[in-house]
Amino acid sequence: MVAFPLASDAAHQGLAFRSGIGSRHVPYGPLPRQQLDIYRPKSGEVKATILYLYGGGWVSGARWYYRLFGHAMAARGYAVVVPDYHLYPKATFPTFVEDAALAFKWLHDHAGELGGNSARLFVMGHSAGAHISALLALDPKYLQAHDLHPSNIKGVVGLAGPYTLNPLKWRGVKDIFAASANDPASARPIKLARNGAPPMLLLHGERDRIVKSEATINFANALTAAGSKADAKIYKSIGHFEIFAAFLWGWRWRAPVLKDTEAFIEARLGGA
């Protein structure tokens, strides 16, 4: 099964999706950065629908960089939606989390048109995207703004996320998170760990020098202690960027990231 993204056209703007074909430049909101690309299986059942939030330190990134990932997951039976979101300096926290919530609302409303099911929605993110994914799952206010709830997320897959970071104490991102000064915990997933959060699979490379693997271990422990389900897996031979590359053909031998992700999704769907 292979997905083929096409350029934007009137049909795409009208959200008329054709079977087995991806779509690009689909608006999920009114602003230029609020667009997404879609990758779908060419044929067969859509196992689950995934909102993928890329990394880039909240300052960089673009959805078209992730075409190979979209192809790879579509070929394995998943519908994948990759949105852009607002970045610093044009936007600060919590704008990018609000964008993620709006993109998830779009996914929830259109899952059936993509061949999926609104009861089978997953959120996945790498680095800054994993941080945003965790906040979306833990702080109900973002989805409640769209009459949804974190329980609408079937599961979260986080790759190398800075879940324990106190951004107000890190010079490189302090300005991005200045709005959290009166409530520092609002920007820190580990401080929002609670009972009843969506189950999470948290993956990290032991050789990561950008975000240390202890962030994933400590976050998983905090979630478990609070009564939620979280599983941390640390891969010895990979670093910050390889953990994402391991989803792609030619890199999968480095770590079973794809295998573990699929097992998590299948277990969550089996529990439905």
C-alpha positions in Angstrom: 0.0 0.0 0.0 1.4 3.4 -1.0 0.2 6.9 -0.6 0.8 9.7 -3.2 0.5 13.3 -2.0 -0.9 15.7 -4.6 -0.7 19.4 -4.9 -3.6 21.5 -3.5 -6.6 22.0 -5.7 -10.2 23.1 -5.3 -11.3 19.6 -4.3 -8.8 19.5 -1.5 -9.8 22.9 -0.3 -13.4 21.6 -0.2 -12.2 18.6 1.8 -13.3 16.1 -0.9 -10.8 13.3 -0.4 -10.3 10.6 -3.0 -9.8 7.0 -2.0 -6.1 6.0 -1.8 -4.6 9.4 -2.5 -2.9 11.9 -0.2 -3.7 15.6 -0.1 -1.5 18.6 0.6 -2.1 22.1 1.8 -5.4 21.3 3.4 -6.5 24.1 5.8 -7.4 23.2 9.3 -7.8 26.8 10.4 -7.9 30.3 8.7 -4.2 31.2 9.1 -1.4 30.5 6.6 0.5 28.2 9.1 -2.7 26.3 9.8 -2.4 23.8 6.9 -1.8 20.1 6.9 -0.7 17.3 4.6 -2.5 13.9 4.5 -1.1 10.4 3.7 -3.4 7.5 3.3 -3.1 3.8 2.3 -3.7 3.2 -1.4 -6.0 0.4 -0.5 -7.2 -1.7 2.4 -8.3 -0.8 5.9 -7.1 2.2 7.8 -5.8 0.7 11.0 -5.6 4.0 12.9 -5.3 7.7 12.1 -2.3 9.6 13.4 -1.7 13.3 14.0 2.1 13.7 13.7 3.7 16.8 15.3 7.2 17.4 14.1 10.1 18.9 16.2 12.3 21.9 15.6 12.7 23.5 19.0 9.5 25.5 18.6 11.4 27.7 16.1 11.6 25.7 12.9 10.0 22.9 10.9 7.7 22.3 8.0 5.2 19.6 7.2 6.7 18.7 3.7 9.9 17.5 5.3 7.9 14.4 6.5 6.8 13.0 3.2 8.9 9.8 3.6 7.5 9.3 7.0 3.9 9.7 5.7 4.6 7.3 2.8 6.1 4.7 5.2 3.2 4.8 7.6 0.6 4.8 4.9 2.2 1.8 3.4 1.6 0.0 6.7 -2.0 0.8 6.8 -2.2 4.1 8.7 -3.6 7.5 7.8 -1.2 10.2 8.8 -1.9 13.9 9.1 1.1 16.3 9.4 0.1 19.9 10.3 2.2 23.0 10.4 1.9 25.1 13.5 3.0 28.6 14.5 6.6 29.0 15.5 8.7 31.5 17.5 9.2 34.5 17.0 5.9 35.0 15.3 4.2 33.0 18.1 4.9 32.0 21.6 3.5 29.4 24.1 0.7 28.3 24.1 -0.1 29.2 20.5 1.5 26.1 19.1 -0.4 23.8 21.5 -3.6 25.6 20.5 -2.7 24.9 16.9 -2.2 21.2 17.7 -5.6 21.1 19.4 -7.3 22.7 16.4 -5.5 20.2 14.1 -6.8 17.4 16.3 -10.3 18.8 16.1 -10.0 18.7 12.3 -8.7 15.1 12.5 -11.6 14.1 14.7 -14.2 15.6 12.4 -12.7 14.2 9.2 -11.4 10.8 10.3 -14.2 9.0 8.5 -13.5 10.8 5.2 -9.9 9.6 5.5 -11.1 6.0 5.8 -10.5 5.9 9.5 -12.6 6.2 12.7 -12.8 9.0 15.2 -12.5 6.3 18.0 -9.0 5.4 16.6 -7.1 8.6 16.8 -3.4 8.7 18.0 -1.0 11.6 18.5 2.7 11.3 17.8 5.4 13.8 18.1 9.2 14.2 18.0 11.2 16.5 20.3 9.3 19.8 20.5 6.4 17.9 18.9 6.5 15.3 21.6 6.3 18.1 24.2 3.3 19.6 22.4 1.7 16.1 22.2 2.1 15.6 25.9 0.6 18.9 26.8 -2.4 18.2 24.5 -3.0 14.9 26.2 -2.5 16.2 29.8 -4.0 19.6 29.9 -7.8 19.3 29.1 -8.3 23.0 28.3 -6.8 22.8 24.8 -9.2 20.2 23.5 -12.1 21.4 25.7 -12.0 24.6 23.6 -13.2 22.5 20.7 -15.7 20.4 22.7 -13.3 17.5 22.9 -11.4 15.9 25.7 -8.0 14.1 26.0 -9.9 10.9 26.3 -10.6 11.3 22.5 -6.9 10.5 22.1 -6.5 6.7 21.9 -2.8 6.9 22.7 0.3 9.1 22.5 3.7 8.1 21.0 6.4 10.5 22.1 9.9 10.5 20.6 12.7 12.2 22.5 10.5 14.7 24.2 11.8 17.4 26.7 9.0 16.6 29.1 10.9 17.7 32.2 12.3 20.9 30.9 11.7 24.1 32.8 11.7 26.5 29.9 11.9 29.6 32.1 15.3 28.5 33.3 16.7 27.6 29.9 18.0 30.7 28.1 17.5 29.3 24.6 13.7 29.0 25.0 12.9 31.3 27.9 11.3 34.0 25.6 9.2 31.4 23.8 7.5 30.4 27.1 7.4 33.8 28.7 3.6 33.6 29.0 3.9 30.6 31.4 5.8 32.8 34.0 2.7 33.0 36.2 2.1 29.3 35.9 5.3 27.5 35.1 3.8 24.0 35.4 1.5 24.7 32.4 4.4 24.3 30.1 6.0 21.3 31.8 4.4 17.9 31.0 6.0 16.2 34.0 4.2 18.7 36.3 0.9 17.9 34.7 1.1 14.1 35.1 -2.3 12.9 36.3 -4.6 9.9 36.6 -6.7 9.1 33.5 -4.3 10.5 30.9 -4.2 8.8 27.5 -1.8 5.8 27.5 1.7 6.8 26.3 4.5 5.1 24.6 7.7 7.1 25.3 10.7 6.4 23.2 14.2 7.8 23.5 17.8 7.2 22.3 20.4 6.6 25.0 22.9 8.6 22.8 20.7 11.6 22.7 22.8 14.7 23.5 20.0 17.3 22.9 17.4 15.9 25.2 18.7 13.3 27.7 16.9 10.0 28.0 16.3 10.7 31.7 13.5 13.1 30.6 11.5 10.2 29.2 12.3 7.9 32.1 11.3 10.4 34.7 8.1 11.4 32.8 7.0 7.8 32.4 7.6 7.3 36.1 5.6 10.4 37.0 2.7 9.2 34.8 2.7 5.8 36.3 2.9 7.1 39.9 -0.2 9.3 39.1 -2.1 6.3 37.9 -1.8 6.6 34.2 -0.3 4.1 31.7 3.1 4.9 30.3 5.8 2.7 28.9 9.4 4.1 28.4 11.7 2.4 25.9 15.4 3.5 25.7 17.4 2.4 22.6 21.1 2.1 23.2 22.5 2.8 19.8 20.7 5.9 18.6 20.5 9.6 19.3 18.0 12.5 19.0 17.5 12.4 15.2 18.0 8.7 14.6 15.0 7.8 16.7 12.8 9.4 14.1 14.9 8.2 11.1 14.4 4.6 12.4 10.8 4.7 11.1 12.2 4.9 7.6 13.5 2.2 5.3 17.2 1.8 5.5 17.3 2.9 9.1 15.0 0.5 10.8 17.9 -1.9 11.7 19.2 0.8 14.2 16.3 0.3 16.6 12.8 -1.3 16.6 11.0 2.0 16.9 8.5 1.2 14.2 7.8 -2.3 15.6 7.3 -0.9 19.1 5.0 1.8 17.8 2.9 -0.6 15.8 2.7 -3.0 18.8 1.5 -0.1 21.0 -1.2 1.0 18.5 -2.4 -2.6 18.0 -2.6 -3.2 21.8 -4.6 0.0 22.2 -7.0 -0.9 19.5 -7.3 -4.5 20.8 -8.4 -3.0 24.1 -11.2 -1.1 22.4 
